[in-house]
Every structure is written in C-alpha cells, then in structure tokens.
C-alpha cells in the first residue's frame, strides 16, 4: 500500500482477528493494568473519604471517642492532603453531663502549650457565643504529635468542643 509520500510499506503479519497493529508486550500490559488499578484506588479513596461518617472521621482524625450526645459534627483541616506539616480540626456540641467522661480519655500534658493555627483551613463555623473558652487542654495525641482541646459554653445544657491535632 503506498503512503502519501509515494513510498510503499507493509504491516507485519499478526494473527488473524487480533485487530492490533502493535500489540503491547506482556510487561507493558502489566504496567498499564497496574497504573489503571492504582488510579481507580486513588479515585475511590478521594471520593469515599469525603463521604465518610463525620463521627468516625473525627474519632479517627484525633484518636478520641466522642460522646453519643455529640451533634453538629464538623471536620476540616489538611490532614488528608499531606504527610509533613498538617493538621486536623473538628468541632461538635455535647451535653454538659458528657464532659467529664470525654475529658477523662484525654492525656493532658501540663508542660505542653498547644493552639489552633489561624490558617483559614483550620477555621470552622463553630458557634462560640462566649468571648473565651471555658477551658483549654494541651494533650498528648495517640495519632499525631499533639492534641489541642477547647471547651466553649453554648447554653445551660450544651457545650461546644473544638479539637485540633497537629502532625509535623
């Protein structure tokens, strides 16, 4: 068959019905398959991790168990997008009666000074009706480098809790 330049060329003989001009080698097929599987896993993780139950995301992200009375659960930060300097921030409301059991699981570290960074990704729209938190705890973290806990009054029966876990 002549080419547009007037040269003639022929195709190599492949098995009849293969439909392939240049079939990939077994090694190339394996690489293509592995890349496809890896891409599918990454996409599935990215999609489903955002859809996860907020309660489990908070508990997994901070290494604490939140009370059954917790409502208005929020989770943010950049802990899922990095591996060096990153953090997870969460907020929720609990009944005042659940505070002692929640605080009892914390590993308060008296000599440690912790905080919630001012970066926009760590700011949640938590209602903080009081000018200052009732108390703040600087804690050792079972999942990160440290855990910061703030307790804010909401009304006579409810408290707002804000958590920040940092990884450096």
C-alpha positions in Angstrom: 0.0 0.0 0.0 1.6 3.3 -1.0 2.0 6.1 1.6 1.1 9.7 0.9 4.7 10.4 0.1 4.7 7.7 -2.5 6.7 5.1 -0.5 5.2 1.7 0.0 5.1 -0.1 3.3 3.6 -3.2 4.7 2.2 -4.2 8.0 3.8 -7.1 9.9 1.8 -10.3 10.0 -0.2 -10.6 13.2 -2.6 -13.4 14.0 -5.8 -13.1 12.1 -8.6 -11.3 14.0 -6.3 -9.8 16.6 -7.2 -6.3 15.5 -3.9 -5.0 16.8 -1.3 -3.3 14.7 1.3 -3.3 17.5 0.1 -5.5 20.4 1.7 -4.4 23.7 4.2 -6.7 25.3 3.2 -8.7 28.4 5.3 -6.3 30.5 3.6 -3.2 29.0 0.2 -4.8 29.6 1.1 -5.4 33.2 2.2 -1.8 33.7 -0.9 -0.4 32.1 -3.1 -2.7 34.2 -1.3 -1.7 37.5 -1.5 2.0 36.6 -5.2 1.6 36.0 -5.8 -0.2 39.2 -3.8 2.4 41.2 -5.7 5.3 39.6 -9.0 3.5 40.4 -7.9 3.1 44.1 -6.9 6.7 44.4 -10.1 8.0 42.9 -12.2 5.7 45.1 -10.4 6.8 48.2 -10.7 10.5 47.3 -14.4 10.1 46.7 -15.3 7.9 49.6 -13.1 9.5 52.2 -15.0 12.8 51.8 -18.3 10.9 52.2 -17.3 9.1 55.4 -19.3 9.4 58.6 -18.3 12.6 60.4 -18.2 10.9 63.7 -15.7 8.2 62.6 -13.6 10.9 60.7 -13.4 12.9 64.0 -12.6 9.9 66.1 -10.0 8.6 63.6 -8.5 12.0 63.0 -8.0 12.8 66.7 -7.8 9.4 68.4 -10.7 10.2 70.8 -14.1 8.8 71.3 -16.8 11.4 71.1 -20.0 11.1 73.2 -23.2 9.8 71.8 -24.8 13.2 72.5 -22.5 14.9 70.0 -24.3 17.0 67.4 -23.3 19.5 64.7 -20.2 17.4 63.8 -17.7 19.3 61.7 -14.3 18.1 60.4 -11.7 20.1 58.4 -8.0 20.8 58.0 -5.4 19.5 55.7 -4.5 16.2 57.4 -5.8 14.1 54.4 -3.7 16.0 51.8 -0.2 15.9 53.1 2.4 14.0 55.1 4.6 16.6 56.6 3.3 19.7 58.4 -0.5 19.1 58.6 -3.4 19.3 60.9 -7.0 18.1 61.5 -9.6 20.3 63.2 -13.0 19.2 64.4 -15.9 20.7 66.3 -19.1 19.4 67.8 -21.6 20.1 70.6 -22.2 17.8 73.5 -24.4 17.9 76.6 -22.7 19.3 79.7 -23.2 16.0 81.5 -20.9 14.2 78.9 -18.0 16.5 79.5 -16.3 14.5 82.4 -16.3 11.3 80.5 -15.0 13.0 77.4 -12.2 14.7 79.3 -11.2 11.6 81.2 -9.9 10.0 78.0 -7.5 12.9 77.3 -3.8 12.6 78.1 -3.4 16.1 79.4 0.2 17.3 79.2 0.7 20.2 81.7 4.0 21.5 80.3 2.8 21.5 76.7 1.5 24.6 75.0 -0.8 23.9 72.1 -3.1 26.0 69.9 -5.4 26.1 66.9 -3.5 27.7 64.0 -5.0 30.8 62.4 -4.8 29.4 58.9 -8.2 29.5 57.0 -8.3 25.7 56.6 -8.4 25.3 60.4 -11.3 27.7 61.0 -14.7 26.0 61.3 -18.1 27.8 61.6 -18.5 26.7 65.2 -20.8 28.9 67.2 -18.8 30.3 70.0 -21.2 32.6 71.9 -18.8 33.2 74.8 -15.9 35.6 74.4 -13.5 33.0 75.6 -13.4 29.2 76.1 -14.2 27.8 79.4 -11.0 25.8 79.4 -8.3 24.6 77.1 -6.3 21.3 77.3 -2.9 20.6 75.8 -2.7 16.9 75.3 -0.5 14.1 74.0 -2.0 12.6 70.9 -2.3 8.9 70.0 -2.5 9.7 66.3 -0.4 12.9 65.9 2.2 15.0 67.6 -0.2 16.8 69.9 -3.9 17.4 70.5 -5.4 20.8 71.5 -8.9 20.8 73.0 -11.1 23.8 73.7 -14.5 23.8 75.5 -16.9 26.6 74.8 -20.3 27.3 76.5 -23.3 27.2 74.2 -26.2 27.3 76.8 -27.0 25.9 80.2 -27.1 22.3 78.9 -24.7 22.2 75.9 -21.0 22.8 75.3 -19.1 23.2 72.1 -15.9 21.2 71.8 -13.1 22.1 69.3 -10.2 19.7 68.6 -7.0 20.3 66.7 -4.4 17.5 66.1 -1.1 18.5 64.6 1.5 16.5 62.7 4.9 17.9 62.0 
